[in-house]
Amino acid sequence: MNNYHVQFLKIGHIAGMHYTVPGRKTKRIVVYGIGAPLPPDSGKLNDASVIMGYDTDLYVPDYIGYGRSEGMFTPLNCVKTFLHLYNAFIVGCTGVCNYASLKKKLHYDEVHFIGRSFGGAYVTLLPRFNKEITNICGIYPMLNWANIGKSKGQIEETVEGFFKAMKEDGYQFLYRGILNSSWKKHFTGEDDLNPVDNLKYLKNAKIFIGHGKKDVSIYYGNSVNYHNKLIKMFPYKKDRHILKLYPFDHGNKTSNKVVSDYLQYMGVKNFNR
């Protein structure tokens, strides 16, 4: 049975689920970007059972323009979701749940960003927009939109398959704007938000990438290629740019291991030890 509490909180125009352990005060929070296409988090994030064993709170946002958050869903607004939350948590903010007539003051000294699959693309872009953001983890992240579904000899999700699910399975109503031309350009690497093309901003960031070698949704070789390019660009930063491969697929066995290994790498206290 989980020993943590989950509460819906809206922070400005961004909605999400806030996970805490009753009686535990921490100055650290993990902001977790989920994959796509999926319904918004309802307080049942699988990786929460691992993350909440560490000295941290957790917030799982709906991207701007997605789910319960306001606005239009665009590639840049995915990035802005995390940027807004970083500023809010560092400066201090109020989380609101109107349904429960609740207002909660939130302030953290340390913010970590974990992005899973789709979300992994946007957390790796954050240092480009705010050099103060340095703690980043990608779980089988999408690091090169131009290559998605094109890895020779590999079974991998395609851009066409992604859009088909969005359009025909009804996800377009959750992701408001996903069928606009900006996304088609983004998924073919025609904008300036392709992670592999933004490595130069990661000099001072701690980047931890974890990927399963049995992943047939996003080929792990893309993470290997991304990491190799990062190390080549910053060979003296090897201890800050980490890649770990796991004998699992695009699922919870991999993600559970990645979040645990990342938080241990960052030196966060584990209360289960």
Residue frames relative to the residue before (quaternion, step in Angstrom):
aa qw qx qy qz dx dy dz
M 1.0000 0.0000 0.0000 0.0000 0.00 0.00 0.00
N 0.4801 -0.6850 0.4679 0.2851 3.60 -0.94 0.92
N 0.2619 -0.7757 0.5559 0.1441 3.57 -1.02 0.82
Y 0.5942 0.5536 -0.3751 0.4469 3.56 1.20 0.48
H 0.3943 -0.7032 0.5510 0.2158 3.52 -1.32 0.48
V 0.1426 -0.7881 0.5952 0.0654 3.59 -1.03 0.80
Q 0.0061 0.8037 -0.5921 0.0590 3.56 -0.88 1.01
F 0.4185 -0.6629 0.5552 0.2779 3.57 -0.97 0.83
L 0.0814 0.7794 -0.6173 0.0698 3.57 -0.92 0.97
K 0.2162 -0.7456 0.6156 0.1355 3.52 -1.05 0.82
I 0.1285 -0.7855 0.6046 0.0296 3.54 -0.83 1.09
G 0.7794 -0.0857 -0.0019 0.6207 3.54 -0.09 1.31
H 0.7726 -0.2928 0.2349 0.5121 3.58 -0.73 -1.05
I 0.5951 0.5524 -0.3594 0.4600 3.58 1.31 0.21
A 0.2032 -0.7845 0.5795 0.0860 3.54 -0.83 1.06
G 0.1994 0.7937 -0.5618 0.1209 3.57 -1.17 0.49
M 0.5129 -0.6261 0.4997 0.3085 3.51 -1.39 -0.01
H 0.2022 -0.7859 0.5807 0.0658 3.56 -0.85 1.09
Y 0.1481 -0.7999 0.5807 0.0320 3.56 -0.65 1.19
T 0.0722 0.7823 -0.6147 0.0704 3.57 -0.91 0.96
V 0.3623 -0.6745 0.5860 0.2651 3.55 -1.32 0.30
P 0.4610 -0.7023 0.4605 0.2867 3.62 -0.57 1.08
G 0.8180 0.2365 -0.1991 0.4852 3.55 -0.92 0.98
R 0.6693 0.4724 -0.3056 0.4852 3.58 1.23 -0.18
K 0.1422 -0.7814 0.6036 0.0690 3.56 -0.81 1.02
T 0.0324 0.7955 -0.6015 0.0649 3.54 -0.82 1.01
K 0.3379 -0.7281 0.5610 0.2024 3.55 -1.18 0.59
R 0.6239 0.5211 -0.3184 0.4877 3.57 1.29 0.37
I 0.0006 0.7884 -0.6151 -0.0105 3.57 -1.11 0.68
V 0.2760 -0.7071 0.6272 0.1747 3.53 -1.22 0.70
V 0.1511 -0.7417 0.6463 0.0966 3.57 -0.95 0.94
Y 0.1374 -0.8383 0.5275 -0.0051 3.54 -0.50 1.28
G 0.1829 -0.7860 0.5854 0.0776 3.57 -0.65 1.17
I 0.3081 -0.7848 0.5105 0.1692 3.57 -0.53 1.18
G 0.5956 -0.5660 0.4408 0.3614 3.53 -1.36 0.17
A 0.2609 -0.7502 0.5856 0.1617 3.57 -1.33 -0.11
P 0.6112 -0.1903 -0.7640 -0.0806 1.52 -2.20 1.23
L 0.0882 0.7806 -0.6081 0.1144 3.53 -0.91 1.03
P 0.5287 -0.5625 0.4982 0.3949 3.59 -1.21 0.30
P 0.6221 -0.5359 0.3979 0.4094 3.63 -1.16 0.38
D 0.6104 -0.5499 0.4231 0.3821 3.54 -1.23 0.48
S 0.1862 -0.7932 0.5737 0.0839 3.56 -0.98 0.90
G 0.6802 -0.4549 0.2881 0.4974 3.57 1.27 0.29
K 0.6529 0.5099 -0.2998 0.4730 3.57 1.30 0.23
L 0.1954 0.7985 -0.5414 0.1764 3.57 1.10 0.63
N 0.4670 -0.7152 0.4416 0.2746 3.56 -0.63 1.10
D 0.6963 0.4905 -0.2822 0.4415 3.59 0.89 -0.90
A 0.4896 0.6726 -0.4325 0.3477 3.60 1.24 -0.26
S 0.6187 0.5644 -0.3514 0.4186 3.59 1.02 -0.74
V 0.6667 0.4519 -0.2872 0.5184 3.58 1.21 -0.53
I 0.6780 0.5207 -0.2997 0.4235 3.57 0.76 -1.05
M 0.7109 0.4789 -0.2714 0.4378 3.57 0.89 -0.91
G 0.5362 0.5883 -0.4114 0.4441 3.56 1.29 0.07
Y 0.6562 0.4702 -0.2878 0.5153 3.55 1.34 -0.18
D 0.6182 -0.5664 0.4071 0.3623 3.56 -1.29 0.34
T 0.5403 0.5916 -0.4244 0.4218 3.56 0.38 1.25
D 0.3469 -0.6419 0.6246 0.2784 3.51 -1.34 0.34
L 0.2768 -0.7600 0.5737 0.1290 3.55 -1.32 0.20
Y 0.0163 -0.7732 0.6336 0.0189 3.56 -1.06 0.79
V 0.1224 -0.7878 0.6029 0.0302 3.56 -0.83 1.08
P 0.1446 -0.8464 0.5084 0.0656 3.61 -0.10 1.25
D 0.3927 -0.5809 0.6352 0.3238 3.47 -1.44 0.22
Y 0.4850 -0.6607 0.4809 0.3115 3.59 -0.80 0.95
I 0.6179 -0.5209 0.4222 0.4106 3.59 -1.15 0.54
G 0.8126 0.2183 -0.1890 0.5063 3.57 -0.81 1.03
Y 0.6809 0.4348 -0.2713 0.5231 3.58 1.31 0.08
G 0.8508 0.1333 -0.0880 0.5007 3.55 -1.08 0.71
R 0.8340 -0.2005 0.1837 0.4801 3.53 -0.84 -1.10
S 0.5545 0.6051 -0.3979 0.4099 3.60 1.26 -0.07
E 0.5053 -0.6515 0.4824 0.2960 3.53 -1.21 0.58
G 0.6659 0.5547 -0.3609 0.3446 3.55 -1.35 0.07
M 0.5534 -0.5831 0.4884 0.3394 3.51 -1.39 -0.33
F 0.4181 -0.7155 0.5101 0.2305 3.55 -0.96 0.92
T 0.1567 0.7624 -0.6058 0.1649 3.57 -0.48 1.28
P 0.6569 -0.4978 0.3617 0.4358 3.61 -1.17 0.31
L 0.6808 0.4849 -0.3006 0.4594 3.58 0.88 -0.91
N 0.6528 0.5147 -0.3249 0.4510 3.60 1.02 -0.68
C 0.5435 0.5684 -0.4111 0.4610 3.59 1.20 -0.32
V 0.6499 0.4961 -0.2971 0.4931 3.56 1.01 -0.87
K 0.6766 0.5129 -0.2948 0.4384 3.57 0.88 -0.97
T 0.5327 0.6158 -0.4084 0.4126 3.59 1.13 -0.51
F 0.7186 0.4379 -0.2392 0.4844 3.56 0.85 -1.01
L 0.6328 0.5356 -0.3349 0.4479 3.58 0.99 -0.77
H 0.6574 0.5061 -0.3105 0.4640 3.58 0.93 -0.86
L 0.6720 0.4972 -0.3010 0.4589 3.57 0.94 -0.88
Y 0.6077 0.5462 -0.3598 0.4504 3.59 1.00 -0.73
N 0.6811 0.4848 -0.2875 0.4672 3.57 0.83 -0.99
A 0.6529 0.5270 -0.3155 0.4431 3.57 0.95 -0.87
F 0.7107 0.4633 -0.2677 0.4568 3.58 0.84 -0.94
I 0.6700 0.4965 -0.3042 0.4605 3.59 1.00 -0.76
V 0.7069 0.4363 -0.2528 0.4961 3.58 0.95 -0.89
G 0.4857 -0.6134 0.4609 0.4188 3.54 1.04 -0.87
C 0.0625 0.8087 -0.5764 0.0993 3.57 -0.87 0.91
T 0.3785 -0.6880 0.5619 0.2600 3.52 -1.35 0.01
G 0.2302 -0.7509 0.6056 0.1276 3.55 -0.83 1.03
V 0.1466 -0.8200 0.5527 0.0255 3.55 -0.87 0.99
C 0.0200 -0.7394 0.6724 0.0294 3.52 -1.14 0.80
N 0.2727 -0.8050 0.5067 0.1444 3.57 -0.13 1.27
Y 0.6058 0.5808 -0.3544 0.4123 3.58 1.02 -0.76
A 0.7606 0.3334 -0.1702 0.5304 3.56 1.05 -0.88
S 0.3844 -0.7346 0.4665 0.3082 3.60 1.32 0.10
L 0.4240 0.7145 -0.4277 0.3561 3.53 1.02 0.96
K 0.0130 -0.7442 0.6676 0.0186 3.52 -1.17 0.78
K 0.0372 -0.8218 0.5674 -0.0359 3.55 -0.78 1.03
K 0.3538 -0.7302 0.5490 0.2004 3.56 -0.82 1.05
L 0.0517 -0.8033 0.5931 -0.0159 3.55 -0.89 0.99
H 0.1640 0.7640 -0.6123 0.1204 3.55 -0.96 0.91
Y 0.0074 0.8026 -0.5943 0.0503 3.57 -0.84 1.03
D 0.4092 -0.7099 0.5259 0.2281 3.55 -1.14 0.72
E 0.7883 0.2145 -0.0739 0.5720 3.58 1.18 -0.60
V 0.0517 -0.8025 0.5943 -0.0145 3.57 -0.77 1.09
H 0.1217 -0.7753 0.6184 0.0411 3.54 -0.93 1.01
F 0.1993 -0.7774 0.5867 0.1082 3.56 -1.05 0.78
I 0.0366 -0.7679 0.6394 -0.0128 3.53 -0.86 1.08
G 0.0487 -0.8023 0.5949 0.0015 3.58 -0.77 1.04
R 0.2115 -0.7938 0.5641 0.0834 3.53 -0.80 1.07
S 0.8510 -0.0258 -0.0101 0.5244 3.59 -0.83 1.05
F 0.8163 0.1340 -0.0281 0.5611 3.62 -0.40 -1.23
G 0.6814 0.5026 -0.2835 0.4503 3.58 0.90 -0.94
G 0.5862 0.6095 -0.3575 0.3962 3.56 1.16 -0.57
A 0.5855 0.5865 -0.3692 0.4207 3.56 1.18 -0.53
Y 0.7532 0.4429 -0.2155 0.4360 3.56 0.93 -0.92
V 0.6140 0.5304 -0.3713 0.4516 3.61 1.06 -0.53
T 0.6511 0.5215 -0.3294 0.4422 3.60 1.07 -0.64
L 0.6371 0.5293 -0.3261 0.4556 3.60 1.25 -0.27
L 0.4983 0.7300 -0.3978 0.2460 3.58 1.18 -0.49
P 0.6546 0.5161 -0.3537 0.4243 3.68 0.85 -0.73
R 0.5444 0.6024 -0.4042 0.4212 3.59 1.18 -0.38
F 0.7631 0.3775 -0.1817 0.4921 3.57 1.01 -0.82
N 0.7852 0.0503 -0.0331 0.6164 3.59 1.23 -0.44
K 0.3030 -0.8013 0.4923 0.1543 3.56 -0.28 1.28
E 0.5669 0.5942 -0.3871 0.4192 3.59 1.25 -0.22
I 0.6045 0.5313 -0.3538 0.4765 3.60 1.24 -0.33
T 0.0602 0.8458 -0.5209 0.0980 3.57 -0.44 1.20
N 0.6968 0.4748 -0.2686 0.4657 3.62 1.19 -0.37
I 0.1593 0.8273 -0.5005 0.1991 3.55 -0.05 1.35
C 0.0332 -0.7846 0.6191 -0.0110 3.54 -1.01 0.91
G 0.1196 -0.7834 0.6069 0.0606 3.57 -0.95 0.90
I 0.1889 -0.7674 0.6066 0.0859 3.57 -0.83 1.07
Y 0.7823 -0.2662 0.0782 0.5578 3.57 -0.42 1.28
P 0.0627 0.8687 -0.4859 0.0737 3.56 0.79 1.13
M 0.4307 -0.6408 0.5620 0.2969 3.54 -1.30 0.43
L 0.0415 -0.8716 0.4864 -0.0452 3.55 -0.10 1.32
N 0.7799 0.1627 -0.1232 0.5917 3.58 1.25 -0.08
W 0.2509 -0.8093 0.5143 0.1321 3.56 0.00 1.31
A 0.6243 0.5685 -0.3471 0.4080 3.61 1.03 -0.68
N 0.7320 0.4252 -0.2277 0.4812 3.59 1.20 -0.51
I 0.4341 0.7305 -0.4607 0.2564 3.60 1.21 -0.18
G 0.8336 0.1484 -0.1563 0.5085 3.55 -0.81 1.07
K 0.6659 0.5187 -0.2940 0.4485 3.59 1.28 0.11
S 0.4201 0.7046 -0.4773 0.3150 3.59 1.24 0.20
K 0.4476 -0.7409 0.4392 0.2406 3.56 -0.47 1.22
G 0.8457 0.1580 -0.1413 0.4897 3.53 -0.86 1.01
Q 0.6533 0.5088 -0.3049 0.4705 3.59 1.29 0.09
I 0.3821 -0.6605 0.5895 0.2650 3.54 -1.21 0.65
E 0.1676 0.7966 -0.5526 0.1784 3.55 -0.56 1.13
E 0.5918 -0.5674 0.4381 0.3686 3.55 -1.18 0.61
T 0.2453 -0.7690 0.5737 0.1392 3.57 -1.08 0.73
V 0.6355 -0.5081 0.4144 0.4078 3.56 -1.29 0.33
E 0.6419 0.5356 -0.3192 0.4463 3.56 0.98 -0.87
G 0.6621 0.5086 -0.2973 0.4632 3.57 0.97 -0.85
F 0.6259 0.5404 -0.3235 0.4599 3.54 1.07 -0.78
F 0.6920 0.4655 -0.2774 0.4769 3.58 0.86 -0.96
K 0.6019 0.5649 -0.3540 0.4397 3.59 1.06 -0.70
A 0.6588 0.4954 -0.2993 0.4805 3.57 0.98 -0.88
M 0.6447 0.5305 -0.3216 0.4466 3.56 0.95 -0.86
K 0.7372 0.4398 -0.2282 0.4595 3.56 0.88 -0.99
E 0.8016 0.3550 -0.1625 0.4528 3.57 0.73 -1.07
D 0.7071 0.4321 -0.2668 0.4920 3.61 1.17 -0.43
G 0.6082 -0.6255 0.3244 0.3656 3.56 1.26 0.24
Y 0.4549 0.7078 -0.4499 0.2995 3.59 1.23 -0.02
Q 0.5229 0.6544 -0.4107 0.3601 3.60 1.17 -0.43
F 0.6498 0.5170 -0.3194 0.4566 3.58 1.19 -0.50
L 0.6303 0.4820 -0.3249 0.5146 3.57 1.29 -0.32
Y 0.7448 0.3018 -0.1588 0.5736 3.56 1.05 -0.88
R 0.1285 -0.8595 0.4927 0.0443 3.55 0.31 1.30
G 0.7634 0.2734 -0.2384 0.5344 3.56 -0.20 1.32
I 0.4343 0.7393 -0.4375 0.2709 3.59 1.27 -0.12
L 0.6984 0.4629 -0.2822 0.4672 3.62 1.11 -0.52
N 0.4549 0.6863 -0.4488 0.3472 3.59 1.28 0.11
S 0.6615 -0.5517 0.3447 0.3733 3.57 -1.19 0.55
S 0.5612 0.6155 -0.3975 0.3850 3.61 1.11 -0.55
W 0.6678 0.4980 -0.3064 0.4606 3.58 1.04 -0.71
K 0.6274 0.5283 -0.3441 0.4570 3.57 1.02 -0.71
K 0.6437 0.4986 -0.3105 0.4906 3.57 1.05 -0.77
H 0.6439 0.5391 -0.3138 0.4430 3.55 1.01 -0.85
F 0.7124 0.4747 -0.2627 0.4451 3.58 0.85 -0.99
T 0.7026 0.3920 -0.2745 0.5267 3.58 1.21 -0.23
G 0.5619 -0.6628 0.3580 0.3417 3.56 1.26 0.40
E 0.4359 0.7273 -0.4370 0.3000 3.58 1.18 0.47
D 0.6548 0.4427 -0.3399 0.5096 3.61 1.21 -0.05
D 0.5922 -0.5908 0.4094 0.3643 3.60 -1.23 -0.17
L 0.5690 0.6096 -0.3677 0.4118 3.58 1.21 0.50
N 0.3734 0.6952 -0.5175 0.3309 3.57 1.08 0.69
P 0.4968 -0.7095 0.3978 0.3025 3.64 -0.49 1.12
V 0.6811 0.5059 -0.3119 0.4277 3.60 0.84 -0.92
D 0.6765 0.4727 -0.2895 0.4848 3.60 1.23 -0.39
N 0.6945 0.4519 -0.2626 0.4945 3.58 1.29 0.05
L 0.2511 0.8156 -0.4879 0.1836 3.57 1.17 0.56
K 0.6056 0.6166 -0.3589 0.3526 3.59 1.01 -0.73
Y 0.6503 0.5286 -0.3173 0.4438 3.58 1.20 -0.40
L 0.6384 0.5879 -0.3015 0.3947 3.59 1.27 -0.22
K 0.2718 0.8104 -0.4875 0.1780 3.59 1.24 0.21
N 0.8156 0.2638 -0.1165 0.5016 3.58 0.77 -0.99
A 0.5251 0.6310 -0.4131 0.3944 3.59 1.27 0.16
K 0.3425 -0.6640 0.6119 0.2595 3.52 -1.32 0.39
I 0.0440 -0.8167 0.5739 -0.0410 3.54 -0.43 1.27
F 0.0223 -0.7855 0.6179 -0.0259 3.57 -0.70 1.12
I 0.0393 -0.8035 0.5938 -0.0192 3.57 -0.61 1.17
G 0.0372 -0.7884 0.6140 0.0015 3.56 -0.92 0.98
H 0.0414 0.8164 -0.5700 0.0831 3.57 -0.81 0.99
G 0.3918 -0.7161 0.5320 0.2252 3.56 -1.06 0.80
K 0.4463 -0.7186 0.4712 0.2499 3.58 -0.89 0.93
K 0.6714 0.4540 -0.2955 0.5057 3.58 1.29 -0.19
D 0.3633 0.7521 -0.4714 0.2833 3.58 1.27 0.29
V 0.0806 -0.8024 0.5905 0.0312 3.60 -0.74 1.05
S 0.5475 0.5736 -0.4130 0.4479 3.58 1.26 0.31
I 0.7651 0.0114 0.0124 0.6437 3.56 1.02 -0.93
Y 0.4035 -0.7481 0.4754 0.2269 3.57 -0.48 1.18
Y 0.4800 -0.7086 0.4407 0.2706 3.57 -0.76 1.08
G 0.5385 0.6399 -0.3963 0.3788 3.58 1.19 -0.43
N 0.5918 0.5637 -0.3690 0.4424 3.59 1.16 -0.50
S 0.6388 0.5024 -0.3204 0.4867 3.58 1.10 -0.69
V 0.6276 0.5297 -0.3311 0.4646 3.57 1.05 -0.78
N 0.6637 0.5075 -0.2963 0.4628 3.57 0.92 -0.91
Y 0.6385 0.5287 -0.3094 0.4659 3.56 1.00 -0.89
H 0.6768 0.4918 -0.2873 0.4665 3.57 0.89 -0.96
N 0.6368 0.5297 -0.3317 0.4516 3.58 0.96 -0.82
K 0.6553 0.5013 -0.3059 0.4750 3.57 0.97 -0.84
L 0.6447 0.5282 -0.3154 0.4538 3.57 1.03 -0.82
I 0.6680 0.4910 -0.2915 0.4773 3.57 0.96 -0.89
K 0.6365 0.5256 -0.3272 0.4599 3.57 1.02 -0.77
M 0.6740 0.4926 -0.2925 0.4663 3.57 1.03 -0.79
F 0.7982 0.1250 -0.0391 0.5880 3.58 1.06 -0.84
P 0.0658 -0.8577 0.5089 0.0336 3.64 0.55 1.13
Y 0.6725 0.4878 -0.2884 0.4760 3.60 1.18 -0.49
K 0.6607 0.4871 -0.2997 0.4862 3.59 1.30 0.13
K 0.2318 0.8300 -0.4874 0.1406 3.59 1.19 0.42
D 0.6663 0.5096 -0.3070 0.4496 3.57 1.06 -0.68
R 0.6817 0.4573 -0.2787 0.4985 3.59 1.29 -0.17
H 0.7306 0.3463 -0.1963 0.5548 3.58 1.25 -0.36
I 0.0164 0.8576 -0.5029 0.1063 3.54 0.01 1.39
L 0.0590 -0.7588 0.6471 0.0443 3.55 -1.15 0.76
K 0.0030 0.7774 -0.6290 0.0084 3.58 -0.93 0.94
L 0.2012 -0.7718 0.5964 0.0904 3.54 -0.97 0.97
Y 0.1786 -0.7977 0.5742 0.0458 3.56 -1.04 0.86
P 0.4891 -0.6880 0.4521 0.2880 3.62 -1.09 0.62
F 0.5374 0.6131 -0.3939 0.4244 3.58 1.04 0.83
D 0.5587 -0.6243 0.4454 0.3157 3.57 -1.35 -0.02
H 0.7224 -0.3940 0.3367 0.4578 3.56 -1.29 -0.51
G 0.5311 0.6434 -0.3814 0.3981 3.56 0.79 1.02
N 0.7906 -0.3841 0.2361 0.4142 3.51 -1.37 -0.19
K 0.5590 0.5847 -0.4119 0.4196 3.62 1.09 -0.47
T 0.6708 0.4751 -0.2901 0.4902 3.55 0.99 -0.84
S 0.7049 0.4848 -0.2923 0.4274 3.59 0.72 -1.03
N 0.6146 0.5444 -0.3484 0.4522 3.61 1.03 -0.72
K 0.6753 0.4855 -0.2899 0.4736 3.57 0.97 -0.87
V 0.6509 0.5337 -0.3256 0.4307 3.57 0.93 -0.87
V 0.6967 0.4680 -0.3043 0.4505 3.61 0.74 -0.97
S 0.6381 0.5191 -0.3291 0.4637 3.58 1.04 -0.71
D 0.6808 0.4843 -0.2873 0.4684 3.57 0.88 -0.95
Y 0.6310 0.5342 -0.3325 0.4537 3.57 1.04 -0.75
L 0.6986 0.4644 -0.2865 0.4629 3.60 0.79 -0.97
Q 0.6154 0.5135 -0.3473 0.4867 3.59 1.10 -0.59
Y 0.6302 0.5373 -0.3232 0.4580 3.57 1.00 -0.86
M 0.7016 0.4540 -0.2530 0.4874 3.57 1.06 -0.79
G 0.5050 -0.6928 0.4011 0.3226 3.59 1.26 0.03
V 0.3792 0.7242 -0.4918 0.2998 3.58 1.17 0.49
K 0.5252 -0.6671 0.4382 0.2952 3.55 -0.88 0.98
N 0.2211 -0.7574 0.6043 0.1107 3.55 -0.99 0.95
F 0.2948 -0.7972 0.5050 0.1501 3.58 -0.49 1.19
N 0.6270 0.5492 -0.3357 0.4388 3.58 1.27 -0.22
R 0.6093 0.5408 -0.3562 0.4576 3.56 1.28 0.08
